[in-house]
């Protein structure tokens, strides 16, 4: 179930900020000043605001109009580095190889049509680009997370890291480099 926009205060509150090392999350996701990010499930901006400060550009995809309104308000003057897209990622194709990093934080389990979402996300991540998927351990079982990773692997992503802790299940994958055509001899 998608978190309704009127409950968004639970997504951005002092306790969550204290319990989430957002700097470490962005670091392990491979976000740099030169990165273009595809953030799926931007919500009310818990990570979007930091991505806007640290990355070159952010495509922030959010399903709910109410969350988009809150996201716009939170970003304030940083919107020149962020394109907010109100869409369901399973029906929206961001484009071919637009992002250095695909970033999903506590959002993949809320996507209804996972197969089409995976296709669109993989297509949007650049060759050799990274994909970080974080899921809440209290909502997503170890088996469900492994199935999520397998969905991406089936479309050419390579698992780099996979771990679980008390609160979060995490996987980082990398899109396989395109093979260069062999020159005719």
DODRENPA-682412 format. One record per residue (C-alpha): residue in one letter; x, y, z. Coordinates in steps of 0.001 Angstrom, whole numbers. Layout:
BEGIN
{residuo->a | X->X | Y->Y | Z->Z}
...
% end
This chain:
BEGIN
{residuo->x | X->0 | Y->0 | Z->0}
{residuo->x | X->1258 | Y->3464 | Z->-918}
{residuo->x | X->1708 | Y->5823 | Z->2033}
{residuo->x | X->-1043 | Y->8460 | Z->1638}
{residuo->x | X->155 | Y->12071 | Z->1325}
{residuo->x | X->-1747 | Y->13142 | Z->4447}
{residuo->x | X->470 | Y->10761 | Z->6459}
{residuo->x | X->3668 | Y->12144 | Z->4971}
{residuo->x | X->4767 | Y->13598 | Z->8303}
{residuo->x | X->5897 | Y->10068 | Z->9229}
{residuo->x | X->8249 | Y->10119 | Z->6233}
{residuo->x | X->9929 | Y->13355 | Z->7276}
{residuo->x | X->10249 | Y->13754 | Z->11017}
{residuo->x | X->13032 | Y->14269 | Z->13594}
{residuo->x | X->13071 | Y->10603 | Z->14683}
{residuo->x | X->13490 | Y->9322 | Z->11125}
{residuo->x | X->16181 | Y->11927 | Z->10488}
{residuo->x | X->18004 | Y->10792 | Z->13634}
{residuo->x | X->17758 | Y->7090 | Z->12748}
{residuo->x | X->18702 | Y->7439 | Z->9065}
{residuo->x | X->22262 | Y->8314 | Z->8117}
{residuo->x | X->21286 | Y->9975 | Z->4855}
{residuo->x | X->24905 | Y->10897 | Z->4079}
{residuo->x | X->25929 | Y->7233 | Z->4284}
{residuo->x | X->22965 | Y->6168 | Z->2142}
{residuo->x | X->23956 | Y->8601 | Z->-613}
{residuo->x | X->27610 | Y->7594 | Z->-361}
{residuo->x | X->26924 | Y->3856 | Z->-662}
{residuo->x | X->24527 | Y->4576 | Z->-3532}
{residuo->x | X->27342 | Y->6209 | Z->-5484}
{residuo->x | X->25913 | Y->9724 | Z->-5573}
{residuo->x | X->28508 | Y->12342 | Z->-6515}
{residuo->x | X->28480 | Y->15957 | Z->-7685}
{residuo->x | X->28636 | Y->14664 | Z->-11272}
{residuo->x | X->25715 | Y->12236 | Z->-10917}
{residuo->x | X->22346 | Y->12422 | Z->-12582}
{residuo->x | X->19865 | Y->10649 | Z->-10321}
{residuo->x | X->16586 | Y->8890 | Z->-11044}
{residuo->x | X->14764 | Y->8873 | Z->-7703}
{residuo->x | X->11720 | Y->6621 | Z->-7686}
{residuo->x | X->9188 | Y->7398 | Z->-4970}
{residuo->x | X->10460 | Y->10840 | Z->-4005}
{residuo->x | X->7614 | Y->11282 | Z->-1528}
{residuo->x | X->7811 | Y->14587 | Z->298}
{residuo->x | X->11536 | Y->15011 | Z->-273}
{residuo->x | X->13295 | Y->13203 | Z->2573}
{residuo->x | X->16155 | Y->12348 | Z->192}
{residuo->x | X->15344 | Y->14639 | Z->-2736}
{residuo->x | X->16538 | Y->17751 | Z->-920}
{residuo->x | X->19927 | Y->16161 | Z->-203}
{residuo->x | X->20185 | Y->14731 | Z->-3710}
{residuo->x | X->19574 | Y->18243 | Z->-5084}
{residuo->x | X->22474 | Y->19545 | Z->-2976}
{residuo->x | X->24925 | Y->16779 | Z->-3870}
{residuo->x | X->24147 | Y->15649 | Z->-7410}
{residuo->x | X->24305 | Y->17376 | Z->-10770}
{residuo->x | X->20616 | Y->16738 | Z->-11535}
{residuo->x | X->17683 | Y->14753 | Z->-10107}
{residuo->x | X->14667 | Y->13269 | Z->-11846}
{residuo->x | X->12253 | Y->12852 | Z->-8926}
{residuo->x | X->9392 | Y->10498 | Z->-9835}
{residuo->x | X->6420 | Y->10528 | Z->-7465}
{residuo->x | X->3011 | Y->8926 | Z->-7943}
{residuo->x | X->807 | Y->11090 | Z->-5704}
{residuo->x | X->-236 | Y->14673 | Z->-6418}
{residuo->x | X->-349 | Y->15459 | Z->-2680}
{residuo->x | X->3245 | Y->14326 | Z->-2219}
{residuo->x | X->4338 | Y->16308 | Z->-5281}
{residuo->x | X->2877 | Y->19499 | Z->-3727}
{residuo->x | X->4836 | Y->18863 | Z->-527}
{residuo->x | X->7974 | Y->18041 | Z->-2506}
{residuo->x | X->7758 | Y->21321 | Z->-4436}
{residuo->x | X->7355 | Y->23247 | Z->-1172}
{residuo->x | X->10301 | Y->21427 | Z->480}
{residuo->x | X->12680 | Y->22029 | Z->-2415}
{residuo->x | X->12210 | Y->25778 | Z->-2394}
{residuo->x | X->14947 | Y->27321 | Z->-4525}
{residuo->x | X->16654 | Y->24073 | Z->-5502}
{residuo->x | X->14176 | Y->23193 | Z->-8204}
{residuo->x | X->16549 | Y->24158 | Z->-11045}
{residuo->x | X->18439 | Y->20932 | Z->-10313}
{residuo->x | X->15326 | Y->18784 | Z->-9925}
{residuo->x | X->12680 | Y->17771 | Z->-12418}
{residuo->x | X->9628 | Y->16535 | Z->-10550}
{residuo->x | X->7608 | Y->14015 | Z->-12514}
{residuo->x | X->4212 | Y->12945 | Z->-11240}
{residuo->x | X->3899 | Y->9446 | Z->-12652}
{residuo->x | X->3734 | Y->5750 | Z->-11941}
{residuo->x | X->7177 | Y->4426 | Z->-12886}
{residuo->x | X->5596 | Y->1285 | Z->-14316}
{residuo->x | X->3786 | Y->3423 | Z->-16921}
{residuo->x | X->6348 | Y->6199 | Z->-17355}
{residuo->x | X->9492 | Y->5717 | Z->-19417}
{residuo->x | X->12060 | Y->8277 | Z->-18225}
{residuo->x | X->14239 | Y->7714 | Z->-21295}
{residuo->x | X->17216 | Y->5643 | Z->-22351}
{residuo->x | X->20276 | Y->5819 | Z->-20118}
{residuo->x | X->19493 | Y->9163 | Z->-18491}
{residuo->x | X->20708 | Y->8363 | Z->-14964}
{residuo->x | X->24060 | Y->7504 | Z->-13425}
{residuo->x | X->22244 | Y->6290 | Z->-10306}
{residuo->x | X->18785 | Y->4813 | Z->-9862}
{residuo->x | X->17637 | Y->5391 | Z->-6290}
{residuo->x | X->14695 | Y->3713 | Z->-4554}
{residuo->x | X->14324 | Y->4278 | Z->-834}
{residuo->x | X->11466 | Y->2391 | Z->822}
{residuo->x | X->9418 | Y->2566 | Z->-2365}
{residuo->x | X->9755 | Y->-525 | Z->-4565}
{residuo->x | X->7391 | Y->-2619 | Z->-2429}
{residuo->x | X->4663 | Y->-5 | Z->-3068}
{residuo->x | X->4846 | Y->-347 | Z->-6850}
{residuo->x | X->1936 | Y->-2367 | Z->-8161}
{residuo->x | X->3283 | Y->-3400 | Z->-11584}
{residuo->x | X->6809 | Y->-4391 | Z->-10641}
{residuo->x | X->7761 | Y->-6015 | Z->-13960}
{residuo->x | X->7097 | Y->-2895 | Z->-16054}
{residuo->x | X->8668 | Y->-697 | Z->-13379}
{residuo->x | X->11869 | Y->-2765 | Z->-13463}
{residuo->x | X->12004 | Y->-2510 | Z->-17273}
{residuo->x | X->11638 | Y->1278 | Z->-17176}
{residuo->x | X->14189 | Y->1708 | Z->-14389}
{residuo->x | X->16812 | Y->-531 | Z->-16007}
{residuo->x | X->16314 | Y->1235 | Z->-19328}
{residuo->x | X->16851 | Y->4631 | Z->-17641}
{residuo->x | X->20099 | Y->3699 | Z->-15857}
{residuo->x | X->23248 | Y->4265 | Z->-17894}
{residuo->x | X->25577 | Y->1454 | Z->-18843}
{residuo->x | X->27798 | Y->843 | Z->-15806}
{residuo->x | X->25402 | Y->2950 | Z->-13722}
{residuo->x | X->24330 | Y->1975 | Z->-10212}
{residuo->x | X->20951 | Y->1092 | Z->-8764}
{residuo->x | X->20340 | Y->1254 | Z->-5024}
{residuo->x | X->17243 | Y->-333 | Z->-3541}
{residuo->x | X->16405 | Y->139 | Z->134}
{residuo->x | X->13326 | Y->-1498 | Z->1617}
{residuo->x | X->11844 | Y->-1493 | Z->5134}
{residuo->x | X->12633 | Y->-4789 | Z->6871}
{residuo->x | X->9345 | Y->-4665 | Z->8795}
{residuo->x | X->7333 | Y->-4654 | Z->5517}
{residuo->x | X->9547 | Y->-6565 | Z->3091}
{residuo->x | X->10757 | Y->-10063 | Z->3906}
{residuo->x | X->14221 | Y->-11327 | Z->3016}
{residuo->x | X->12652 | Y->-13517 | Z->325}
{residuo->x | X->10718 | Y->-10581 | Z->-1168}
{residuo->x | X->13891 | Y->-8499 | Z->-1286}
{residuo->x | X->15780 | Y->-11328 | Z->-2973}
{residuo->x | X->12981 | Y->-11547 | Z->-5551}
{residuo->x | X->13286 | Y->-7795 | Z->-6164}
{residuo->x | X->17024 | Y->-8160 | Z->-6794}
{residuo->x | X->16414 | Y->-11123 | Z->-9113}
{residuo->x | X->13953 | Y->-9063 | Z->-11176}
{residuo->x | X->16694 | Y->-6515 | Z->-11861}
{residuo->x | X->19319 | Y->-9197 | Z->-12476}
{residuo->x | X->17122 | Y->-10791 | Z->-15142}
{residuo->x | X->17347 | Y->-7535 | Z->-17105}
{residuo->x | X->21123 | Y->-7197 | Z->-16966}
{residuo->x | X->21853 | Y->-5662 | Z->-13575}
{residuo->x | X->24703 | Y->-7219 | Z->-11612}
{residuo->x | X->24478 | Y->-7489 | Z->-7827}
{residuo->x | X->27338 | Y->-5723 | Z->-6053}
{residuo->x | X->26088 | Y->-5741 | Z->-2498}
{residuo->x | X->23162 | Y->-7173 | Z->-554}
{residuo->x | X->22593 | Y->-6889 | Z->3183}
{residuo->x | X->19917 | Y->-6663 | Z->5836}
{residuo->x | X->19854 | Y->-4966 | Z->9213}
{residuo->x | X->17180 | Y->-4371 | Z->11834}
{residuo->x | X->15387 | Y->-1629 | Z->9870}
{residuo->x | X->16475 | Y->-1921 | Z->6250}
{residuo->x | X->17128 | Y->-4374 | Z->3462}
{residuo->x | X->19613 | Y->-3061 | Z->900}
{residuo->x | X->20910 | Y->-4015 | Z->-2516}
{residuo->x | X->23205 | Y->-2182 | Z->-4884}
{residuo->x | X->23371 | Y->-3362 | Z->-8465}
{residuo->x | X->25279 | Y->-2166 | Z->-11505}
{residuo->x | X->24080 | Y->-2159 | Z->-15078}
{residuo->x | X->26315 | Y->-4326 | Z->-17224}
{residuo->x | X->28491 | Y->-2396 | Z->-19641}
{residuo->x | X->27415 | Y->-2572 | Z->-23222}
{residuo->x | X->29619 | Y->-4863 | Z->-25220}
{residuo->x | X->31353 | Y->-3204 | Z->-28084}
{residuo->x | X->30823 | Y->-4753 | Z->-31450}
{residuo->x | X->33886 | Y->-6563 | Z->-32657}
{residuo->x | X->35496 | Y->-4856 | Z->-35582}
{residuo->x | X->35505 | Y->-6896 | Z->-38765}
{residuo->x | X->38927 | Y->-8345 | Z->-39429}
% end
